[in-house]
Amino acid sequence: MARKWQKLAADSRRRISWQRTKVANKGHFVIYTTDGRRFMIPLTYLKSEILTELFRMAEEEFGLSSDGPITLPCDSIFMEHAISILQRQGNEDLEKALILSLVSYHSSLSLSDLKQENTKQQLLICSF
Protein backbone atom coordinates (compact mmCIF):
# COMPACT_ATOMS: atom_id res chain seq x y z
CA MET A 1 0.00 0.00 0.00
CA ALA A 2 2.88 2.37 0.79
CA ARG A 3 4.38 1.82 -2.66
CA LYS A 4 1.06 2.69 -4.26
CA TRP A 5 0.94 6.01 -2.36
CA GLN A 6 4.57 6.78 -3.23
CA LYS A 7 3.86 6.14 -6.90
CA LEU A 8 0.74 8.32 -6.78
CA ALA A 9 2.67 11.15 -5.09
CA ALA A 10 5.49 10.88 -7.63
CA ASP A 11 3.01 11.01 -10.52
CA SER A 12 1.33 14.12 -9.13
CA ARG A 13 4.72 15.85 -8.68
CA ARG A 14 5.59 15.14 -12.31
CA ARG A 15 2.23 16.47 -13.46
CA ILE A 16 2.63 19.67 -11.42
CA SER A 17 6.18 20.31 -12.65
CA TRP A 18 5.06 19.73 -16.26
CA GLN A 19 2.29 22.30 -15.92
CA ARG A 20 4.63 24.83 -14.35
CA THR A 21 6.98 24.76 -17.35
CA LYS A 22 4.26 24.89 -20.00
CA VAL A 23 2.04 27.67 -18.64
CA ALA A 24 2.91 31.32 -19.15
CA ASN A 25 3.17 33.77 -16.29
CA LYS A 26 0.24 36.09 -15.70
CA GLY A 27 0.12 38.82 -18.34
CA HIS A 28 2.31 36.86 -20.80
CA PHE A 29 1.95 34.39 -23.65
CA VAL A 30 4.36 31.78 -24.98
CA ILE A 31 5.64 31.42 -28.53
CA TYR A 32 8.24 29.17 -30.10
CA THR A 33 10.67 29.93 -32.90
CA THR A 34 11.51 27.59 -35.76
CA ASP A 35 14.64 26.43 -33.94
CA GLY A 36 12.46 25.32 -31.00
CA ARG A 37 13.33 28.05 -28.51
CA ARG A 38 10.58 29.15 -26.13
CA PHE A 39 9.85 32.83 -25.46
CA MET A 40 7.49 34.29 -22.87
CA ILE A 41 6.20 37.59 -24.25
CA PRO A 42 4.20 40.28 -22.37
CA LEU A 43 0.63 40.64 -23.64
CA THR A 44 1.24 44.36 -24.22
CA TYR A 45 3.52 43.44 -27.14
CA LEU A 46 0.55 41.98 -29.06
CA LYS A 47 -0.19 45.48 -30.35
CA SER A 48 3.23 45.78 -32.01
CA GLU A 49 3.57 45.71 -35.78
CA ILE A 50 6.45 43.23 -35.52
CA LEU A 51 4.41 40.54 -33.78
CA THR A 52 1.38 41.25 -35.97
CA GLU A 53 3.49 40.61 -39.06
CA LEU A 54 5.09 37.51 -37.55
CA PHE A 55 1.65 36.10 -36.70
CA ARG A 56 0.44 36.81 -40.26
CA MET A 57 3.48 35.05 -41.71
CA ALA A 58 3.05 32.12 -39.31
CA GLU A 59 -0.55 31.73 -40.46
CA GLU A 60 0.57 31.70 -44.12
CA GLU A 61 3.37 29.24 -43.49
CA PHE A 62 1.93 26.90 -40.86
CA GLY A 63 -1.83 27.55 -40.96
CA LEU A 64 -4.08 28.05 -37.96
CA SER A 65 -3.92 25.44 -35.26
CA SER A 66 -6.09 25.39 -32.18
CA ASP A 67 -3.95 22.79 -30.46
CA GLY A 68 -0.23 22.91 -29.80
CA PRO A 69 2.16 25.81 -29.39
CA ILE A 70 2.35 28.96 -31.48
CA THR A 71 5.42 28.80 -33.72
CA LEU A 72 6.66 31.94 -35.45
CA PRO A 73 8.60 31.75 -38.74
CA CYS A 74 11.86 33.14 -37.38
CA ASP A 75 14.83 31.89 -35.42
CA SER A 76 15.68 32.71 -31.81
CA ILE A 77 18.32 35.29 -32.75
CA PHE A 78 15.77 37.29 -34.73
CA MET A 79 13.23 36.99 -31.91
CA GLU A 80 15.74 38.21 -29.32
CA HIS A 81 16.46 41.22 -31.54
CA ALA A 82 12.74 41.91 -32.03
CA ILE A 83 12.11 41.74 -28.28
CA SER A 84 14.98 44.13 -27.60
CA ILE A 85 13.42 46.61 -30.04
CA LEU A 86 10.00 46.21 -28.44
CA GLN A 87 11.49 46.80 -24.99
CA ARG A 88 12.86 50.15 -26.15
CA GLN A 89 9.31 51.36 -27.02
CA GLY A 90 8.78 54.34 -29.23
CA ASN A 91 11.28 53.61 -31.98
CA GLU A 92 8.79 53.07 -34.81
CA ASP A 93 11.40 53.54 -37.55
CA LEU A 94 13.45 50.67 -36.16
CA GLU A 95 10.32 48.47 -35.94
CA LYS A 96 9.41 49.25 -39.57
CA ALA A 97 12.96 48.51 -40.73
CA LEU A 98 12.88 45.16 -38.94
CA ILE A 99 9.51 44.31 -40.50
CA LEU A 100 10.78 45.22 -43.97
CA SER A 101 13.86 43.05 -43.53
CA LEU A 102 11.72 40.18 -42.28
CA VAL A 103 9.24 40.43 -45.15
CA SER A 104 11.97 40.68 -47.78
CA TYR A 105 13.88 37.77 -46.25
CA HIS A 106 10.74 35.65 -46.05
CA SER A 107 9.74 36.44 -49.64
CA SER A 108 13.25 35.66 -50.90
CA LEU A 109 13.00 32.26 -49.21
CA SER A 110 9.64 31.70 -50.88
CA LEU A 111 11.11 32.61 -54.26
CA SER A 112 14.04 30.23 -53.79
CA ASP A 113 11.57 27.47 -52.84
CA LEU A 114 9.62 28.14 -56.03
CA LYS A 115 12.81 28.03 -58.12
CA GLN A 116 13.83 24.72 -56.53
CA GLU A 117 10.36 23.27 -57.16
CA ASN A 118 10.47 24.46 -60.78
CA THR A 119 13.92 22.86 -61.24
CA LYS A 120 12.64 19.58 -59.79
CA GLN A 121 9.69 19.61 -62.18
CA GLN A 122 11.99 20.28 -65.14
CA LEU A 123 14.22 17.39 -64.09
CA LEU A 124 11.20 15.11 -63.88
CA ILE A 125 10.07 16.13 -67.36
CA CYS A 126 13.56 15.66 -68.80
CA SER A 127 13.85 12.20 -67.30
CA PHE A 128 10.91 10.86 -69.36
C-alpha positions in Angstrom: 0.0 0.0 0.0 2.9 2.4 0.8 4.4 1.8 -2.7 1.1 2.7 -4.3 0.9 6.0 -2.4 4.6 6.8 -3.2 3.9 6.1 -6.9 0.7 8.3 -6.8 2.7 11.1 -5.1 5.5 10.9 -7.6 3.0 11.0 -10.5 1.3 14.1 -9.1 4.7 15.8 -8.7 5.6 15.1 -12.3 2.2 16.5 -13.5 2.6 19.7 -11.4 6.2 20.3 -12.7 5.1 19.7 -16.3 2.3 22.3 -15.9 4.6 24.8 -14.4 7.0 24.8 -17.3 4.3 24.9 -20.0 2.0 27.7 -18.6 2.9 31.3 -19.2 3.2 33.8 -16.3 0.2 36.1 -15.7 0.1 38.8 -18.3 2.3 36.9 -20.8 2.0 34.4 -23.6 4.4 31.8 -25.0 5.6 31.4 -28.5 8.2 29.2 -30.1 10.7 29.9 -32.9 11.5 27.6 -35.8 14.6 26.4 -33.9 12.5 25.3 -31.0 13.3 28.0 -28.5 10.6 29.1 -26.1 9.9 32.8 -25.5 7.5 34.3 -22.9 6.2 37.6 -24.3 4.2 40.3 -22.4 0.6 40.6 -23.6 1.2 44.4 -24.2 3.5 43.4 -27.1 0.6 42.0 -29.1 -0.2 45.5 -30.4 3.2 45.8 -32.0 3.6 45.7 -35.8 6.5 43.2 -35.5 4.4 40.5 -33.8 1.4 41.2 -36.0 3.5 40.6 -39.1 5.1 37.5 -37.5 1.6 36.1 -36.7 0.4 36.8 -40.3 3.5 35.1 -41.7 3.0 32.1 -39.3 -0.5 31.7 -40.5 0.6 31.7 -44.1 3.4 29.2 -43.5 1.9 26.9 -40.9 -1.8 27.6 -41.0 -4.1 28.1 -38.0 -3.9 25.4 -35.3 -6.1 25.4 -32.2 -3.9 22.8 -30.5 -0.2 22.9 -29.8 2.2 25.8 -29.4 2.3 29.0 -31.5 5.4 28.8 -33.7 6.7 31.9 -35.5 8.6 31.7 -38.7 11.9 33.1 -37.4 14.8 31.9 -35.4 15.7 32.7 -31.8 18.3 35.3 -32.7 15.8 37.3 -34.7 13.2 37.0 -31.9 15.7 38.2 -29.3 16.5 41.2 -31.5 12.7 41.9 -32.0 12.1 41.7 -28.3 15.0 44.1 -27.6 13.4 46.6 -30.0 10.0 46.2 -28.4 11.5 46.8 -25.0 12.9 50.2 -26.1 9.3 51.4 -27.0 8.8 54.3 -29.2 11.3 53.6 -32.0 8.8 53.1 -34.8 11.4 53.5 -37.5 13.4 50.7 -36.2 10.3 48.5 -35.9 9.4 49.2 -39.6 13.0 48.5 -40.7 12.9 45.2 -38.9 9.5 44.3 -40.5 10.8 45.2 -44.0 13.9 43.0 -43.5 11.7 40.2 -42.3 9.2 40.4 -45.1 12.0 40.7 -47.8 13.9 37.8 -46.3 10.7 35.6 -46.0 9.7 36.4 -49.6 13.3 35.7 -50.9 13.0 32.3 -49.2 9.6 31.7 -50.9 11.1 32.6 -54.3 14.0 30.2 -53.8 11.6 27.5 -52.8 9.6 28.1 -56.0 12.8 28.0 -58.1 13.8 24.7 -56.5 10.4 23.3 -57.2 10.5 24.5 -60.8 13.9 22.9 -61.2 12.6 19.6 -59.8 9.7 19.6 -62.2 12.0 20.3 -65.1 14.2 17.4 -64.1 11.2 15.1 -63.9 10.1 16.1 -67.4 13.6 15.7 -68.8 13.8 12.2 -67.3 10.9 10.9 -69.4 
